[in-house]
Amino acid sequence: MVNIAVLGYGTVGSGVVEVIATNGARINQRVGDEINIKYVLDLREFPGDPIQEKIVHDFDTIVEDPDVQIVVEVMGGIEPAYTFVKRSLQAGKSVATSNKALVAKHGAELLSIARDNNINFLFEASVGGGIPIIRPLNSSLTADEIEEITGILNGTTNYMMTKMFYEGANYDEVLKEAQDNGYAERNPEADVEGYDACRKIAILSSLISGQQVDFEDIYTEGITQITKEDMMYAKELGMTIKLLASCKRHENHLHAIVAPYLLNQEHPLYNVNGVFNAVFVHGNVLGDAMFYGSGAGKLPTASAVVADVVDAAKHLHRNIMTMWKSDKLELLPIEDTRKRYFVRIGGEASGLREHLERDFGKVEIVKVEGLDNEFGFITEEMTERKYQANAAEFPEIKHMIRVEG
């Protein structure tokens, strides 16, 4: 029997218990042993719930029990999760977590402790919910130099952008709808400002680079400035707008960014809609691969956590995770990255085109019926530094969105 303890009986924690109860026979077959939930840590009581007999309120009960071999951390946040996870690993217990904030901030340290104790710190559910992406990067794709990971990593913002694109709704309308449907929190800042996606791409960047990528160093721009007018231009161009979290290799450097992008219809992420997530990976040997599915939610996330429990149970005394060093990776500054830009600008194209092409190179002009005294244009490829310098010459510019590909 393999005894586990679950820290937190909220949405994901109760999902972990449900997944093990529902699929226990198959899970045990795959482990080759019986998975038994011995404790569930929570401050609350749950009268009438069968889980009540396993509820404990003191973490020391878990960490001091030698029979507990795997700890599942689904509390969220940095503290007390960090303290509990670190103590569990130091006590020789493997840990599976869905906590992206914890992994992004302390992943290198916790992986190192797990390695030193010949156990595992696993975090598949921290990126992409139920989509397998950490495990493929850790095992299936280890023969490749990963040159790009670009993903739609936040279901809330993807739901909102999809609604804005297909229904012509404005930002405030779709945010309220997302909140009413339970897709967005009452305080949606972490989602709409891009912070959630930023932590996820920081984890993926650390994994493929082998060094610590601090999420604070990643340029992050959310969707709060995207308007229905922007979506009208996207439709006119035969494109769509998505919030992308991306890490790309440029010669000897990596650069990472979270920002809205215009995508053409040939892009593999173009048709990822609603609350679904997807991750596009390009390896120098493999070529292109896509991972698509439910990026959040109780059971999809719990499924990924339990998959880590299975892995930990199958490798109780053998470390299997790829490490990344705590040495900080210096990302290529955003000013040095190159791309094309879509720009909305006030005025008439005929009067401005010559001036625009002098600064931005040959531009593609786009006009949308019903939007008077403004037009859009797409620039040639240039660095962010050059774009910003040129854009400063045009006070008429209303908005800029980067173009992918």
C-alpha positions as CSV (number, residue, x, y, z in Angstrom):
1,M,0.0,0.0,0.0
2,V,1.2,3.5,-0.9
3,N,-0.2,6.1,1.6
4,I,-0.7,9.7,0.4
5,A,-1.7,12.9,2.2
6,V,-3.6,15.7,0.4
7,L,-2.9,19.3,1.6
8,G,-6.1,21.2,0.9
9,Y,-9.7,20.0,0.3
10,G,-10.8,22.8,-2.0
11,T,-11.7,22.5,-5.7
12,V,-8.6,20.6,-6.8
13,G,-8.1,18.7,-3.5
14,S,-11.6,17.3,-3.6
15,G,-11.1,16.5,-7.3
16,V,-8.0,14.4,-6.4
17,V,-10.1,12.4,-3.9
18,E,-12.8,12.0,-6.5
19,V,-10.5,10.8,-9.3
20,I,-8.9,8.2,-7.0
21,A,-12.3,7.0,-5.8
22,T,-13.7,6.9,-9.4
23,N,-10.7,5.3,-11.1
24,G,-9.0,3.6,-8.2
25,A,-8.9,0.1,-9.6
26,R,-7.3,1.2,-12.8
27,I,-4.9,3.6,-11.0
28,N,-3.8,0.8,-8.7
29,Q,-3.2,-1.6,-11.6
30,R,-1.0,1.0,-13.2
31,V,1.0,1.6,-10.0
32,G,1.2,-2.1,-9.2
33,D,0.1,-1.3,-5.6
34,E,-2.8,0.3,-3.8
35,I,-3.0,4.1,-3.5
36,N,-4.5,5.0,-0.1
37,I,-5.5,8.5,1.0
38,K,-4.5,8.4,4.7
39,Y,-4.9,12.1,5.5
40,V,-6.5,15.3,4.1
41,L,-5.2,18.5,5.7
42,D,-7.7,21.4,6.0
43,L,-8.7,24.0,8.5
44,R,-12.4,23.2,8.0
45,E,-14.6,20.3,9.1
46,F,-16.7,18.5,6.5
47,P,-19.6,16.9,8.4
48,G,-21.6,14.4,6.2
49,D,-18.6,14.0,3.8
50,P,-16.9,10.6,4.1
51,I,-13.6,12.5,3.9
52,Q,-14.2,13.8,7.4
53,E,-12.7,10.7,9.0
54,K,-9.4,11.5,7.2
55,I,-9.3,15.2,8.0
56,V,-6.5,16.5,10.1
57,H,-5.7,20.1,11.0
58,D,-2.0,19.9,12.0
59,F,0.6,19.4,9.2
60,D,3.0,17.8,11.7
61,T,0.6,14.8,11.8
62,I,1.5,14.2,8.2
63,V,5.2,15.1,8.0
64,E,6.0,13.0,11.1
65,D,4.1,9.9,9.9
66,P,6.6,7.5,8.3
67,D,3.8,5.6,6.5
68,V,3.0,8.7,4.3
69,Q,5.2,8.4,1.2
70,I,3.6,11.0,-1.1
71,V,2.2,14.4,-0.3
72,V,-0.2,16.2,-2.7
73,E,-0.1,20.0,-2.3
74,V,-3.2,21.7,-3.8
75,M,-3.5,24.6,-1.4
76,G,-2.2,27.3,-3.8
77,G,-0.1,30.4,-3.0
78,I,3.4,30.5,-1.7
79,E,2.9,30.1,2.1
80,P,2.3,27.9,3.9
81,A,2.6,25.7,0.8
82,Y,6.3,26.3,0.4
83,T,7.1,25.4,4.0
84,F,4.9,22.3,3.9
85,V,6.4,21.1,0.6
86,K,10.0,21.7,1.6
87,R,9.5,19.9,5.0
88,S,7.8,17.0,3.2
89,L,10.7,16.6,0.8
90,Q,13.3,16.9,3.5
91,A,11.4,14.1,5.4
92,G,11.8,11.8,2.3
93,K,8.3,12.2,1.0
94,S,7.7,12.8,-2.8
95,V,5.4,15.7,-3.6
96,A,2.9,16.3,-6.4
97,T,1.6,19.8,-6.8
98,S,-0.6,21.9,-9.0
99,N,0.8,25.2,-7.6
100,K,2.3,27.3,-10.4
101,A,3.2,30.2,-8.1
102,L,5.2,27.8,-5.9
103,V,7.0,26.0,-8.8
104,A,7.8,29.3,-10.6
105,K,9.4,30.8,-7.5
106,H,11.0,27.9,-5.8
107,G,11.1,25.1,-8.4
108,A,14.9,24.9,-8.6
109,E,15.4,24.6,-4.8
110,L,12.6,22.0,-4.4
111,L,13.8,19.9,-7.3
112,S,17.3,19.9,-5.8
113,I,16.0,18.8,-2.4
114,A,14.1,16.0,-4.1
115,R,17.1,14.9,-6.0
116,D,19.3,14.9,-2.9
117,N,16.7,12.6,-1.1
118,N,16.3,10.4,-4.2
119,I,12.5,11.2,-4.3
120,N,10.4,13.4,-6.7
121,F,8.9,16.8,-6.9
122,L,6.3,16.6,-9.7
123,F,4.2,19.4,-11.0
124,E,2.4,18.4,-14.2
125,A,-0.8,20.2,-13.2
126,S,1.0,23.6,-12.7
127,V,0.9,24.3,-16.4
128,G,-2.0,23.6,-18.7
129,G,-4.2,21.9,-16.1
130,G,-5.1,18.5,-17.6
131,I,-2.8,18.9,-20.7
132,P,0.3,16.8,-20.5
133,I,3.3,19.1,-21.2
134,I,5.7,18.8,-18.3
135,R,6.0,15.1,-18.6
136,P,6.7,15.2,-22.4
137,L,9.3,17.8,-21.9
138,N,10.9,15.8,-19.1
139,S,10.9,12.5,-21.0
140,S,9.6,12.2,-24.5
141,L,11.3,15.3,-25.9
142,T,14.7,15.1,-24.1
143,A,16.5,14.3,-27.4
144,D,15.6,17.7,-28.8
145,E,16.8,21.2,-28.4
146,I,13.5,22.9,-27.8
147,E,13.6,26.1,-29.9
148,E,10.1,27.4,-29.2
149,I,7.2,26.9,-26.8
150,T,4.2,29.1,-27.5
151,G,0.9,28.5,-25.7
152,I,-2.6,29.7,-24.9
153,L,-2.2,29.0,-21.2
154,N,-5.1,30.8,-19.6
155,G,-8.6,29.6,-20.2
156,T,-10.3,32.7,-18.8
157,T,-8.7,35.1,-21.2
158,N,-9.1,32.7,-24.1
159,Y,-12.8,32.4,-23.4
160,M,-13.1,36.2,-23.3
161,M,-11.1,36.7,-26.5
162,T,-13.2,34.1,-28.3
163,K,-16.4,35.8,-27.2
164,M,-15.1,39.2,-28.4
165,F,-14.0,37.8,-31.7
166,Y,-17.1,35.8,-32.7
167,E,-19.8,37.9,-31.0
168,G,-18.4,41.4,-31.4
169,A,-18.8,42.0,-27.6
170,N,-16.7,44.5,-25.8
171,Y,-14.2,43.7,-23.0
172,D,-16.4,44.7,-20.0
173,E,-19.3,42.6,-21.3
174,V,-17.3,39.4,-21.7
175,L,-15.5,39.9,-18.4
176,K,-18.9,40.1,-16.6
177,E,-20.1,37.0,-18.5
178,A,-16.9,35.1,-17.6
179,Q,-17.4,36.0,-14.0
180,D,-21.1,35.0,-14.0
181,N,-20.1,31.6,-15.6
182,G,-17.4,31.0,-13.0
183,Y,-14.5,31.2,-15.5
184,A,-13.2,34.4,-14.0
185,E,-12.6,35.4,-10.4
186,R,-14.3,38.5,-8.9
187,N,-10.8,40.0,-8.9
188,P,-9.7,38.8,-12.4
189,E,-6.3,40.6,-12.3
190,A,-4.1,37.5,-12.4
191,D,-5.8,36.3,-15.5
192,V,-6.5,39.4,-17.5
193,E,-3.2,41.1,-16.8
194,G,-1.3,38.0,-17.9
195,Y,0.3,37.1,-14.6
196,D,-1.1,33.5,-14.5
197,A,0.2,32.8,-18.0
198,C,3.5,34.4,-17.1
199,R,4.2,32.0,-14.3
200,K,3.4,29.1,-16.5
201,I,5.7,30.1,-19.3
202,A,8.4,30.8,-16.7
203,I,8.2,27.2,-15.5
204,L,8.4,25.9,-19.1
205,S,11.3,28.2,-19.9
206,S,13.2,27.0,-16.8
207,L,12.6,23.4,-17.8
208,I,13.8,23.7,-21.4
209,S,16.8,26.0,-20.5
210,G,18.0,24.1,-17.4
211,Q,18.2,27.4,-15.5
212,Q,15.9,29.5,-13.4
213,V,13.8,31.9,-15.4
214,D,12.2,34.5,-13.0
215,F,8.7,35.4,-14.0
216,E,9.4,39.0,-13.0
217,D,11.9,39.2,-15.9
218,I,9.3,38.2,-18.5
219,Y,7.6,41.1,-20.4
220,T,3.9,40.7,-19.6
221,E,1.0,42.5,-21.2
222,G,-2.6,41.4,-20.6
223,I,-5.8,41.8,-22.6
224,T,-7.4,44.8,-20.8
225,Q,-6.6,47.1,-23.8
226,I,-8.1,44.8,-26.4
227,T,-11.3,46.3,-27.9
228,K,-14.0,45.1,-30.2
229,E,-12.5,47.5,-32.8
230,D,-9.3,45.5,-32.7
231,M,-11.3,42.3,-33.3
232,M,-12.9,44.0,-36.3
233,Y,-9.5,44.6,-37.8
234,A,-8.5,41.1,-37.1
235,K,-11.5,39.7,-39.0
236,E,-10.8,42.1,-41.9
237,L,-7.3,40.7,-42.0
238,G,-8.5,37.0,-41.9
239,M,-6.7,36.7,-38.5
240,T,-7.6,36.4,-34.8
241,I,-6.2,37.7,-31.5
242,K,-5.0,35.4,-28.8
243,L,-3.1,36.0,-25.5
244,L,0.1,34.0,-26.1
245,A,2.8,33.0,-23.6
246,S,5.9,32.3,-25.6
247,C,9.5,31.3,-25.1
248,K,11.8,31.2,-28.2
249,R,15.5,30.5,-28.7
250,H,17.4,33.2,-30.6
251,E,21.0,32.1,-31.4
252,N,22.4,31.7,-27.9
253,H,19.6,33.4,-26.0
254,L,16.1,32.8,-24.9
255,H,13.4,35.4,-24.9
256,A,10.0,35.1,-23.3
257,I,6.9,37.2,-23.5
258,V,3.2,37.2,-22.6
259,A,1.1,39.5,-24.8
260,P,-1.9,39.5,-27.2
261,Y,-0.9,38.5,-30.7
262,L,-2.6,38.5,-34.1
263,L,-2.5,35.0,-35.6
264,N,-3.2,34.0,-39.2
265,Q,-5.5,31.0,-40.0
266,E,-2.5,28.7,-40.7
267,H,-1.2,29.1,-37.2
268,P,-1.7,25.9,-35.1
269,L,-3.2,28.0,-32.2
270,Y,-5.7,29.9,-34.4
271,N,-8.7,27.6,-33.7
272,V,-8.1,27.1,-30.0
273,N,-11.2,28.6,-28.6
274,G,-13.3,29.0,-25.4
275,V,-11.7,27.8,-22.2
276,F,-9.4,25.3,-23.9
277,N,-5.6,25.6,-23.7
278,A,-3.0,24.5,-26.1
279,V,0.8,24.4,-26.2
280,F,2.8,24.4,-29.5
281,V,6.4,23.0,-29.2
282,H,9.1,23.2,-31.9
283,G,12.1,20.9,-31.4
284,N,15.2,21.0,-33.7
285,V,14.9,17.3,-34.4
286,L,11.2,16.6,-33.8
287,G,9.8,19.6,-35.6
288,D,6.4,20.7,-34.6
289,A,4.1,19.2,-31.9
290,M,0.8,20.3,-30.3
291,F,-0.7,19.6,-26.9
292,Y,-4.4,20.6,-26.6
293,G,-7.1,20.1,-24.0
294,S,-8.8,21.4,-20.8
295,G,-6.4,23.8,-19.2
296,A,-8.2,24.2,-15.9
297,G,-11.2,22.9,-13.9
298,K,-11.6,20.6,-11.0
299,L,-11.3,17.2,-12.7
300,P,-8.8,17.9,-15.5
301,T,-6.4,19.5,-13.1
302,A,-6.9,16.7,-10.5
303,S,-6.3,14.1,-13.3
304,A,-2.9,15.6,-13.9
305,V,-2.1,15.7,-10.1
306,V,-3.1,12.0,-9.8
307,A,-0.9,11.1,-12.8
308,D,2.0,12.6,-10.9
309,V,1.0,10.5,-7.8
310,V,1.1,7.4,-10.0
311,D,4.6,8.4,-11.3
312,A,5.8,9.1,-7.8
313,A,4.4,5.7,-6.5
314,K,6.1,3.9,-9.4
315,H,9.4,5.5,-8.6
316,L,9.4,5.8,-4.8
317,H,13.2,5.6,-4.4
318,R,14.3,7.0,-7.8
319,N,14.5,10.6,-8.9
320,I,13.0,11.0,-12.4
321,M,12.7,14.8,-12.9
322,T,14.9,16.9,-15.1
323,M,16.6,19.5,-13.0
324,W,17.1,23.2,-13.6
325,K,19.8,25.1,-11.9
326,S,19.1,27.9,-9.5
327,D,21.5,30.1,-11.5
328,K,19.3,32.8,-13.1
329,L,19.0,32.9,-16.9
330,E,19.4,36.3,-18.4
331,L,16.7,36.6,-21.1
332,L,17.2,38.5,-24.3
333,P,15.7,42.0,-23.7
334,I,12.4,42.5,-25.4
335,E,13.9,45.6,-27.1
336,D,16.2,43.2,-29.1
337,T,13.4,40.9,-30.2
338,R,12.2,41.1,-33.8
339,K,8.6,40.9,-35.1
340,R,5.9,42.6,-37.1
341,Y,3.4,44.9,-35.6
342,F,-0.3,45.8,-36.3
343,V,-1.0,49.4,-35.6
344,R,-4.3,51.3,-35.4
345,I,-3.8,55.0,-36.2
346,G,-6.1,58.0,-36.5
347,G,-6.2,59.9,-39.9
348,E,-6.4,58.9,-43.5
349,A,-4.1,56.4,-45.2
350,S,-3.6,58.5,-48.2
351,G,-2.1,61.4,-46.2
352,L,0.1,59.3,-43.9
353,R,1.3,56.4,-46.0
354,E,4.5,58.0,-47.3
355,H,5.5,59.1,-43.8
356,L,4.7,55.7,-42.4
357,E,6.7,53.8,-45.0
358,R,9.7,56.1,-44.4
359,D,9.8,54.9,-40.8
360,F,8.2,51.4,-40.8
361,G,9.1,50.1,-44.2
362,K,6.6,48.8,-46.7
363,V,3.3,48.6,-44.8
364,E,0.1,46.6,-45.4
365,I,-2.9,49.0,-45.0
366,V,-6.3,47.7,-43.7
367,K,-9.5,49.7,-43.5
368,V,-12.6,48.5,-41.7
369,E,-16.1,49.7,-42.8
370,G,-17.8,51.7,-40.0
371,L,-14.6,52.8,-38.3
372,D,-14.2,56.4,-39.6
373,N,-11.1,58.6,-39.5
374,E,-8.8,55.7,-38.7
375,F,-7.1,52.8,-40.4
376,G,-4.7,50.0,-39.5
377,F,-1.3,48.9,-41.0
378,I,1.1,46.0,-40.5
379,T,4.8,46.9,-40.4
380,E,7.8,45.0,-41.8
381,E,9.7,43.0,-39.3
382,M,11.8,45.1,-36.9
383,T,13.1,45.2,-33.3
384,E,10.9,46.4,-30.5
385,R,13.4,49.1,-29.9
386,K,13.1,50.4,-33.5
387,Y,9.3,50.1,-33.4
388,Q,9.0,52.1,-30.2
389,A,11.3,54.8,-31.5
390,N,9.4,55.1,-34.7
391,A,6.0,55.0,-33.0
392,A,7.0,58.0,-30.9
393,E,6.9,60.1,-34.0
394,F,3.1,59.4,-34.5
395,P,0.9,60.7,-31.7
396,E,-2.1,59.6,-33.8
397,I,-1.4,55.9,-32.9
398,K,-4.3,54.4,-31.0
399,H,-3.1,50.8,-30.3
400,M,-0.4,48.2,-31.3
401,I,-0.7,44.5,-31.3
402,R,2.2,42.2,-32.2
403,V,1.9,39.8,-35.1
404,E,3.0,36.1,-34.7
405,G,4.7,34.5,-37.7
